[in-house]
Amino acid sequence: MLSPESEIELNPIPIIERTIANAINQMLFGFAFHTESQNEEYRILKTALSTSISLGGSLSVVFGLNFPKIVPKLPYFKQQMDAFRESYWEMRNYFEKIITEHKNELKNRKEDFEAEDYVEAYLQEASKTSSSNFTDDYLINILIDLWGAGQETTANTCIFSLLYVLNNPKVQEKIHTELDSVIGSDRMVTLADKNSLIYVNAFINEIQRSVNLLPQNLFHKTTRDTKIGEFFIPKNTTVIPQISMVLLDENIFPEPEKFKPERFIENNGNLKKFDELIPFSIGKRQCLGESLARMQIYLFVTNFYNQFKISSIDPKYPPSLKKNPGFAIQPTQFTCNIKKRFA
């Protein structure tokens, strides 16, 4: 048991990943991963997602998605592309099973039942309309977006919040000072407290800016000949917007390589707004789960640091901030000390 007088050494990554997965699963499907069979489902789903994310930004997959007819002739590229496809179908098969289970359960419900999760709400709406948009295939793709993208990006943002604190211990002191002033106990921090937690919000903004979780962004295609400044881009050109060019622009964020939550605080103490803070991208293909991710990150960060204090095993050698490439940036495995702040 953790207590204010003792601390333990642990790897927080699996715990954070599981916590976020349970929250997302509860919202989408109405249950968390608790039973033995559910734990096995989580393991399969998480493995498939990790494979998909790590390969999604690789040269092999990027090349394969753009030149599908050439890949079979290149053994290494084909191997990587096959693994990427297999991980996609693992996730798809799981979501198909969940949808089928929900359909069977709904057969015994009244027509005007109150939906308890996202899939129920979708199926309920689909039964009321003849629109061709409400298909199982469309639902599966939404679930892959919400579960896949939401799980990995949200969990990794929370994990990097620990890594940056371990590398900047004074930041944690400022977080605790604000939480003690605003919350003042071990009660649950809620969304109602958000506007009062200026430094914590600035800290979260700086985490998202510094991590640059989706360096490659999603593929886009020009629908017509386009000119941007002096550059001409022909119709049907594949375009990959580089979010990092904005998040790390020294003209917008001076000394972008330094971790400074204060950059998001006005001189009058209010939270400073930057239109250029776009970790979820912008436009029609902006992250579908942005509002969910923002809520989860805020609730995790505020409640974690209100309840706990973390420190490096050896203060002289804090864990690495190395960002491992993939479709989404991956943290390096690490351990740290953790202790409770309240009895």
C-alpha angles and dihedrals in degrees: 000000000000118000136170088255097053138044135198134210116234147148103249096191100088091044093051093045092051093046093053092043091054092050093050093043091051091054097043102036107013099246142076127221105268112123124075093253091047090050089055090049089052091050092052093044094046092048091050092047093048090050092048093048096045093047095038093080097039123115090239095058095039088052092044094052091051099040107028094162094058099047097076088062093056109069099200094045090046091052092052093045092049090052090049092051092046091054090050092053092047089059094041093051091051093051092046089055092050092049091050091050091050092050091052092049093049093057088079096046128096116254094247096049120147110248114237099194142015097268091051090050091049094048091046091053092044090056090056098053140053092211113135089220094077099076130139089241091056091047092051092053090050090051091050088052095047099038100032101040093032096051099047100039096042095046093046092049089053091047092050089051087065093045094052091047091051088053092044107037094173089064089062090051090055091047091052092046092055094043091050090050097047104029102022097184143045092272119131114277110228139190088262088070095053100097090052095053100075099156094046090052090048088050092053091048091051091049091054092046095046098043095048088197098192104042095165097041120195125311117259131183129213111242093199140012106292136191121202111183105310094339122101116205115190123223115277094025115149109238127192111192112217108222090184090068086067102034092049098038106130091205089064100029110028114217091011092183091064122085105234119156087181090075086077095055123086122225088254091057098255124128110270117228122218118188085199093065096100108151089148093049122236139254132043093324093051112140109291092211098047097119092047092047093048091051094047094046092049094047093046096046096045096045095041095053092040090057102033146039120207132197139176119265086235112020090206091060111037118185118284120269089207112146113216113213126245137114083298122026113258125211122231115251113261145160129223142174118263132187136173120255096206132047 
